[in-house]
Amino acid sequence: MTLWGFDLGFDRLTVGLFTGLTYGLLAVGLVLVYRSSRFVNFAHGAIGVFGAAVLARFATGMPYWLAFPIAIAVAGGLAAATEIGIVRRLHRRPRVIGMIATLGLSQFILVLALLVSRDSFSGTTYPKPPGLPAFSIGTTAVGSSLTAMLLLTPLLLAALAFFLRRTKYGIGIRAAADHPDAATVNGVPAPRMATLAWAVAGGIAAFSAILLTPTQGVQSIESLGPQLLLRGLAGAVIARMTSLPIAFGASIGVGVLEQILLSREGAGFVDVVLGLAILISLLRQRQGGRRDEQSAPWPRQERRAPTTAAKIGLTLLAVCGIGLAYVVSNATATILTTICGYTLVALSVILVTGIAGELSLGQFGFAGIGAAVSVQIAVLTGNMFLGVTAGCAAGALAAVLVGIPALRLRGVALGVTTLAFALATSGWLLRQPWLLGDGLDVPYPVWHDYTVSVATDYYLFALLLLGLGWWVTARLSGGGFGRLLLALRDNEEAGRALTVTAPLRKLQVYAAAGALAGLGGVVIGFSQSQLSINNFPAAASIDVVAVAVVGGLARTGGALLGSALIVGLPLLYPLGIPGQAVLTLGWLLVVLLMPDGLGGFFSTQAPRLWRRLRAVVARRFAATPAPPAAAAPAVTAGAVLAAAAAAPAGAAAPALAAAAAAAPSVTGDGVDASFAGQSTTTVSPHGLDLDPRRLWNIGRLPAEPLAPGEFFAPLLEVSGIRRSFGGVRAVQDATFTVTAGEIVGIIGPNGAGKTTLFEILAGFTAADGGVVRYQGKPVTAWTPERRAKAGLVRSFQDARLFPAMTVRENVMVAAECGNPAHPGLDVIGDDRPERAKAARADAALSAMGLGWLADRPVGELSTGTRRVVELCCLLTLRPRLLLLDEPSSGLTQADGRALGDLMLRVRAELGTTILVIEHDLPLLSRVADRLIAMDAGTVIAQGPPDEVRNHPAVVLSYLGTDEAAVARSGDLS
Ligand SMILES: Nc1ncnc2c1ncn2[C@@H]1O[C@H](COP(=O)(O)OP(=O)(O)OP(=O)(O)O)[C@@H](O)[C@H]1O
């Protein structure tokens, strides 16, 4: 039976069912691992192949059915070792790095598998399970391996279900995966359960690889690596990476679909369809709001202008690079050109992944598109310059087109989608006749009537383009645009709350990176006489991520280093399988041990060596040893605090600034300024109580007070707002109004729906129904940044801000609303918007008495201090309505009182209306005009504070469950 040329016959479906079983097992393992570690193990398929290799080796010396469980156990052990040795080690690093490490591990394990047994890559020589019948279904021959698959898979799944549901360890795995903290509290060792989950998944992967391999022809690392993974991922993603049965069932569908598609189209078309299925499935899965997967923070990235030594180093490097053109052979020049091309693509990875924090595995796909378009245009127009420009533009356009749907995805989801894109590009898109087709003859580049036909000359041209790409990357990552990307990488929600248009910024960086990758493709493209799909394999997209990580994701120069090592070395000196294994292991170790890559290692070690060298030379030549410099008085955190305490009224901030500037290092506890005590400046053991009347000079903030006529108008009208998460009704029919100039408190027990309501008001979570009106306009469909620009500004419960950035840089992000960063201006070196923002941030910080903290990374500050900094950022936005989420949590009682004063002053001096979620009832009773009480998602009372506090429903639901609140409210009466 056929439909539109696709074969839907029984045989096809049978074959599809069998392959689907394998994909199903793969998907089950991926889901199991994802649930316990929250990332995709790209080495999952490779671990299975390793198990298959172990069986092939053992089956020669012992019975097959004895080698079978041993091979599965070895694969399980390897997976467990991966979890312990790699995943746990990278626990404190961003999740993207963990996934990249498993990409490297995947390649390493595949090479190891080859070393253990070459048979694991060839179906014809691979051992088949003995003692099982072979038969035919229709015209489909079912060998003993497929029989084993058919018989053993249901048994394996039943055993797995029994293990997970009925045994102590299985229940432990599920509990630790779904609620790690609760599991730990209840005595379930979450880390050990994760290791067990990995081991089980590894065993399953080996089971399927052992039975699948005999049914295949000769396999390549590529078909066993990314392609197989994509098929497993499709089912896992459809199952939302949570349900094992759905993942298995969906994968069987994937197997059947693949066979139907293959009856008319090539394997590349299957990649396209699967990629689209994954994308649609991910887009349909509603993002979970603030409870999205949280990743460990990115390390702080020093952003300094290049030192003289760095400039000299770069010049020397350029001179050496040019000099090489005159000494190397044409063959070596071609390899050097390839290194330049890969470096350019790796620079694009640095922009997207290193700076913007988004894992893109598709950058080499953009390079392929750029190469194909540039060659086509150069042939068509005879103009090389047009060809290069078109190649960059095509790379940028493709990146934006892929980026638009991917805007709603991040982390794991984006990595999976771009992997699918890389496979679809090399398997289908680039094969289209309007791109590479069956191969393109590449003309010699022509430069001002000079035909570049010698490889060494072309290498110089490649070097020129590399210089251009390097310069653009350095300018983009070091300027205001780069800082904005770092901010969004650290905390996208906070960025949007401070008016940063995250989608636009991301599209800009995708476009810039796409253009760079396109340029890399151009360099590689014109270095070939015949350009074909073989120049742009999907695996190169992974290699290029490895290049960027090994060189250092934050280091522009690292891309060249990584490219020379990972791409250049094997081309210059063919390494063989053992050499390749050592090289892959080497880059894996760099990922594990050097967070900043080799580039970071060298750039920190080189100055140290230089200083030592200078000291040795100085000792040699000095006639008399110089007397030791008088020890600078040690300025400790205590001294900073004492300086503040001793400073006369009005002089505390400058005194603190002076002391802080002199302090060599201040620990996290020391760098701590909390809200003020009532009247005098005092030093507390945990922080510094500052006097708000001295330091909180809100009147000097660059914010406009509200026009008197705007008072007493309804500023916010909320009607019928509701939102559910699965079966949980977080907010139900919330209806209330906030009048301009009011301070309104929202109270309610934990889980009452207060934060969800705030998320909806600020635009971070979509409501299921109801309307939010702000200044008379319905804003329900507005983005968070649009609301923030209109003055509807929110704070966050954790006040995390952008931990890897300094206090000044944080406030500069808030100052974006007046002086937005522009990538074009950064590239040409116009830093006027930057200077304007820095000045505005400094004014705001000194107005709020925070000037002395300006250069401290926010991640080092205590929660209380971060709240002050967050408030400074928010006030810089000139808010009309301030939504504060538990601003007093993390503050001492005295600081809480000062916070109350501050809220009153913000309203009095700036005319800002405040809606505040608080558990501190005494504080609210003092400052709020009205209270709104919520319970189980519903507004249960609203009115003057006394009335609401004594409302029977409130007493029952809120005070009745929170002893601390009862005690505190008792203080009031
Ligand atoms: N993204 C989400 N996914 C699933 N459930 C959610 C999500 N956001 C909120 N919830 C659920 O909605 C309910 C209300 O949560 P919410 O955080 O809004 O309450 P809250 O009153 O702010 O509590 P708290 O004082 O602890 O912050 C809770 O049961 C919570 O588990």
The ligand as an SDF file (V2000), in Angstrom:
LIG
                    3D

 31 33  0  0  0  0  0  0  0  0999 V2000
    5.6140   27.0140   37.4920 N   0  0  0  0  0  0  0  0  0  0  0  0
    4.8960   26.2610   38.3280 C   0  0  0  0  0  0  0  0  0  0  0  0
    4.7280   24.9530   38.1120 N   0  0  0  0  0  0  0  0  0  0  0  0
    3.9910   24.1960   38.9380 C   0  0  0  0  0  0  0  0  0  0  0  0
    3.3610   24.6540   40.0330 N   0  0  0  0  0  0  0  0  0  0  0  0
    3.4850   25.9630   40.3260 C   0  0  0  0  0  0  0  0  0  0  0  0
    4.2520   26.8360   39.4860 C   0  0  0  0  0  0  0  0  0  0  0  0
    4.1940   28.0810   40.0220 N   0  0  0  0  0  0  0  0  0  0  0  0
    3.4250   27.9960   41.1290 C   0  0  0  0  0  0  0  0  0  0  0  0
    3.0030   26.7100   41.3160 N   0  0  0  0  0  0  0  0  0  0  0  0
    2.1100   26.2330   42.3860 C   0  0  0  0  0  0  0  0  0  0  0  0
    1.1160   27.2070   42.5590 O   0  0  0  0  0  0  0  0  0  0  0  0
    0.8090   27.3720   43.9250 C   0  0  0  0  0  0  0  0  0  0  0  0
    0.9890   28.8310   44.3290 C   0  0  0  0  0  0  0  0  0  0  0  0
    2.3830   29.1150   44.3690 O   0  0  0  0  0  0  0  0  0  0  0  0
    2.9670   30.5740   44.6570 P   0  0  0  0  0  0  0  0  0  0  0  0
    4.4320   30.4790   44.6590 O   0  0  0  0  0  0  0  0  0  0  0  0
    2.3330   31.5320   43.7480 O   0  0  0  0  0  0  0  0  0  0  0  0
    2.4580   30.8400   46.1210 O   0  0  0  0  0  0  0  0  0  0  0  0
    2.9690   31.9480   47.1120 P   0  0  0  0  0  0  0  0  0  0  0  0
    1.7760   32.4080   47.8450 O   0  0  0  0  0  0  0  0  0  0  0  0
    3.7530   32.9670   46.4320 O   0  0  0  0  0  0  0  0  0  0  0  0
    3.8870   31.0900   48.0910 O   0  0  0  0  0  0  0  0  0  0  0  0
    5.2530   31.5680   48.8010 P   0  0  0  0  0  0  0  0  0  0  0  0
    4.8710   32.4820   49.9050 O   0  0  0  0  0  0  0  0  0  0  0  0
    5.8140   30.2690   49.3110 O   0  0  0  0  0  0  0  0  0  0  0  0
    6.0920   32.1750   47.7420 O   0  0  0  0  0  0  0  0  0  0  0  0
    1.7110   26.4310   44.7010 C   0  0  0  0  0  0  0  0  0  0  0  0
    0.9770   25.2510   44.9750 O   0  0  0  0  0  0  0  0  0  0  0  0
    2.8100   26.1510   43.7350 C   0  0  0  0  0  0  0  0  0  0  0  0
    3.3540   24.8700   43.9560 O   0  0  0  0  0  0  0  0  0  0  0  0
  1  2  1  0
  2  3  1  0
  2  7  2  0
  3  4  2  0
  4  5  1  0
  5  6  2  0
  6  7  1  0
  6 10  1  0
  7  8  1  0
  8  9  2  0
  9 10  1  0
 10 11  1  0
 11 12  1  0
 11 30  1  0
 12 13  1  0
 13 14  1  0
 13 28  1  0
 14 15  1  0
 15 16  1  0
 16 17  2  0
 16 18  1  0
 16 19  1  0
 19 20  1  0
 20 21  2  0
 20 22  1  0
 20 23  1  0
 23 24  1  0
 24 25  2  0
 24 26  1  0
 24 27  1  0
 28 29  1  0
 28 30  1  0
 30 31  1  0
M  END
$$$$
